[in-house]
Amino acid sequence: MALSSLDLSLFLTGNNDTRTTFAADLRRELTRHGFVKIVGHGLSDQDIEEVFQWNKRFFQLKLDEKAAIAHPGGSDPQRGWSAVGKENAASLYRTGFLGAKMANTLKDSREHFDQGSAKDPSYPNKWPNEALLPGFGSFMESWYEKMEQVAAELMEALEYAFHLPRGSFLDKMTHEKNASEARLLHYPAIDMQEINKGGVSRIWPHFDLGVITLLFQDGVGGLECENRERRGTFFGVKSNSSSELIVNVSETLQRWTNDALPAGLHRVTIPTAFDKRESGIVPERYSVTYFCKADRDASAGSLPQFVASGTEAKYDDMTAIEYHQSRLESAY
């Protein structure tokens, strides 16, 4: 099984027929898998190459230099550096939609850097000393805005696909109140023997919390999404190119659509090349994500357009920040 690849430029610059076809294909693939690959997104190869360069340079900083901007944990939006094992995706899965029975001792083997909008006065970004990484902050702020634009274009296509009035989604995730987060991820090299003990994985199965997630990954491999035809099994999401964008449905969009678009369950494990090995070192891995989120004061309940006449909403009305904080409390 493999994910389909769709060309976003057909929606952005095409005629009515190509826009309709792209939107229908996007809806179909996200309904089927919770995931899709996107090309023609407008981000240049140079931008993508540069963000991966910054990714590596940040995680090469000394421990105390990263620790100076450490995220303290808890339910507030994440800013700055989170050390290996600090965030626990298994807890999100265990306490989330599926309520899966997973041991509370499971750990993730990854570290990450998180930032929000430069215009967010409530949760300001944390940047390393400019002398350590000159230009890092300015590049990442520019990158954030480019990813914001792509996310908005995809959400506009979903409005189109569901025949919704323009703004049905977009009015709840505005530029002025953008609560989305960009993340740089580093998975350190790890011994297969540690993985085989069963207590550590790169990321245990989980759903993301926001509306949609946008992801670029390197060529190491290991990302897998659930095979919905055989629940509880996963298939690999291979990277054909570093410029290939992977998009998945997150929990807030599942709530908005009253389960019409279920969130995509996924994990990061060992690359397929290591499947049958009992020893050896799994190489380090890098990825770049953008967690597109609803405005904090926007409702995270089921939207009326997705609640059929005579039925009830599956999700209570609560603000996005209330929902996210209730979920994040379990991740640390």
N, C-alpha and C positions, 0 to 999 in steps of 0.2 A: 504494500500500500504506500502511496506517495501523495503529497499535497499538490494541488493545482497551483499554477502560476498565472496571475492575472496582471494585465497592463493598465495601470491607473491612468496613463495618458489618454486612453480611449474615452474615459469619462471626462477628463479635464478639457480636452480639445476636440473631441469627436462630435458627430451630429447626434440627433435625438435617438437614432437607432443604436449607435454604438454606446451611448450613455445608458440606454435601457438594458442592453445586453450585458455591459459590465456590471451594473447594479444588480441585475438578476443573478449573475454568476457569483458575485460577492456574497449575496444573501444565501445562495445555495451551498457554497463551500463552507461558510461559517456555521450554517445550520447543520451540515453533515459532520464536520470535523471540529468546529470551534477554532480552526486555524486556516490560514491561506498564505501563499507567498505572493508578494507584490513586486512588480518591476515598473519602470516608467513613472517612478515616484518623484522625480525632479531633483533628488539629492545627487550631487556629482560624485564621481569616483574619488576625486581629490578630497572632498569633505569627509568621505567615509574612511579613506586611508588615514587622514589626519586625526580623526577622532580615535582610531585605534592606536595611533602613535601616542596621543595624549594619555590614553588608557594605560598603556604599558609604562609610560614615564611616571604617572601618578603612583602606581603600585610599586615602582622601584624606589620610592622615597623610603627613608629610614623609618623604623617603627615609631620613634618618638615624634617624627615630623608628621606622620599620619595621625598619631594619637592626639596631637594638639587640636585637631578638628574632629574628634570622635563624636559620633552620635550617641547620646546617653541611653538609648533604648526607650521603652515605654510606648505610649499610644500616640504621641505627637508625630506629625509628618517628619520623615527622615531627612536629615541634612548632614553632610559631611561623611566621614569614614566609619564603616562598621567592620570590625575585625572578623577573622575567620571564626565561624561558629556562633557569632553574636546573634544573628537572626536565624530563626528555626522554622523553615517552611513546613515541616511535618506537623507542627502545631496548628498552622493555618488550615491544613487539610483535615486534621483530626477534629477541630472545632467548627469547621465550615459547613458547606452545603451537604456533604456526604456523611459527616460525623464518623469518619472511618476509624476503626480500631487500630491505632498505631502506637507503639511504645513511646512514652514521653522522654526517652533517653536518646532518641535519634538525633543526629547532628548533621548540619550541612558543612561542606568543606569549600567555602568561598568567602571572599571579602568584597566589599563594594563601596562606591562613593555615590552619594545622592545629592541632587540639587533641585530646587524649585524655581519658580519664576523670579526674575530679578525685581519684579514689581510687588512681591509678596512682603508686606510689612509685618505680618504676624509670625512668620517663620523664615527669618533671613538665612541666606546661604552661608556656608562655612567654606572658605577657600584656604588652601595652604599659602604660606608666606610667598608673596610675589617673587621674591628673590630665588626661591627654590624652583618654581615653574613659571617663568615669565611668559605671559600671554595665555596661560591656561584658563583663567576665569573668563576673559573676554571671548575666547574661542567657544567655550562651553555655553555661554549665554547666547551666542549666535546659533550654535547647534540646537539648543533648546527651542528657539523660535522656529527653526526650520522643521523640526520634528512636530511641533505644534501645528504647523500649517498642513503637513501631510495627514496628521490625525483628523483635522477638521475636514479635509477633503474626503477621507474615507467615511466619516460620519455623515457627511452630506450625501454620499452615494447610498448609504443605508437608509436615510430618510427617503430618498428616491425609490429605493427597492421596495420599501414598505408602503409607498404611496402616502407618506405623511406630509403634512404642511411643513414648509421650510422652517427650520428653527425648532422642530419638535425635540430633537436631540441637542442641536448646536446652541440653543438658548440656555441650556443647562450646563454648558462648558465653555464659558466665554473667555476671551483674551484678557479682559480687565480683571477677572477674578480667577485666573487659571491656577488650579490647585494640582496640576500634573507634576510629575517628577521624572527627571532624567537620571539614569543610573549607568555607571561604569562598573563592570563585573570582572573579577579575576578569580579563577579557580587554580590554586597552586598545584604543581605536580604532586601526585600522591601515589603511594605504594599500593599495588594491587592487594597485597596481604591485608592492608588496613581496610580496603573496600570489602574484601571477602569476609571480614569479621561480622559484617551486617549492621554495624551501628553508625556508620558514616557513609554518606553519599554526597555527590556534588550538590544536588538539590533534590530533596524528596518530593514525591508527587504533591501538587498543590494547584490551586486556582489563584490568579491575580485578582486584586481587589477593585480595580478601577473600571473604566468603560471598555477600552481596548488597550492592548499592549503592542508596541512596535519594537522589533528586535533585529539587530544585525549581529551576526556571529562570525567567528573566524572558522578556519577549515578543520579544526581538531575533531569536532563531532561530539556527540553525547546527548544532544537535545532530542527528546522523544515526546510525542503526544499520544493520548489514549486512542486506541482503536475502538470506536463506538459500536462496531459490529461484534466485538468480543470484549465486553467490559472487563476492566482489570488488566488488559494487555496493552502494550504500547508499541509504536513503530517510530523509527528514526526520522528526523527532519534533517536531511542532508543539505549542506551548503554548496550550491552549484557555482556561486559567485559571492564575493564579499559585499557586493552591492544589492544582493537579493534581500528584500525586507520581509520578515515573517511577522504576521499579524494574528493575534488571538483575542477572542472574546473574553472579557473579564466579568467579575461578579456583578458589578453595578449594571452593566448592559443586560445581563440575564434578568436582573430584577426589573429594570425598566420595561423589558419586553415580555415580562410575565412568563418566562421560560421559552419564548419563541426562539431566542438565540441563547442556548445554554453555554456557560463558560467552558473554556477549553482546559481540561486537566492535562498537566504536563510535568516533566521532570528532566533533570540533567544527570546522566549516569556515565558509565564508561563508554568510550567509543566502541563501535562494533568490532573493530580490529582487535580489541582486548577481551571479547566476550568469553572465549574459552581458555584464557590464560589464568594461571594461578599465581603468577609472580610477574614482576616487572614494574616499571614506573610509568604511570599514565601522565602524558605531558600536560603542562599548564594550558589553560584555555581562557580566552577573553571574549566578552560580548558587550554590547551596548544596547540599552533599552530606553524606551520612553513609555512611562505608565500614564496614559491619558486618563484623567480623572474628572469627575463632575465638580462644578463649583461647590465649595463647602456648604453653602446654604441651600443648594439645590436638593430636591427630593430624590431619595434613592429608592422610593417605593415604585410599585407597578404603575406605568402610565395608563391613563384611561383608554387610549387608543388600542391597547393590547388586552383589555379586559372585556371579553365578549358579554353581550347582553344576557342577563340572567345568571352570570357567574360572579365569583368574588375574586378580588386581587389576591395573588399568592404572597405578596410582600407588603408589609406594613409601611406606611408613610413615615419616614425619618430622614433627617438631613444626611448628606453624603459624609460630612465630617463625623457625625455620630456613628454612622455605620462603620466607617474606616477605623475609627478609634476603638470601637468595640472588637473589631477583628485584630487590629495590631497588638492589642494587649496580650494576645495569646502567642505572638511571634517572638517575644523576648523573654 
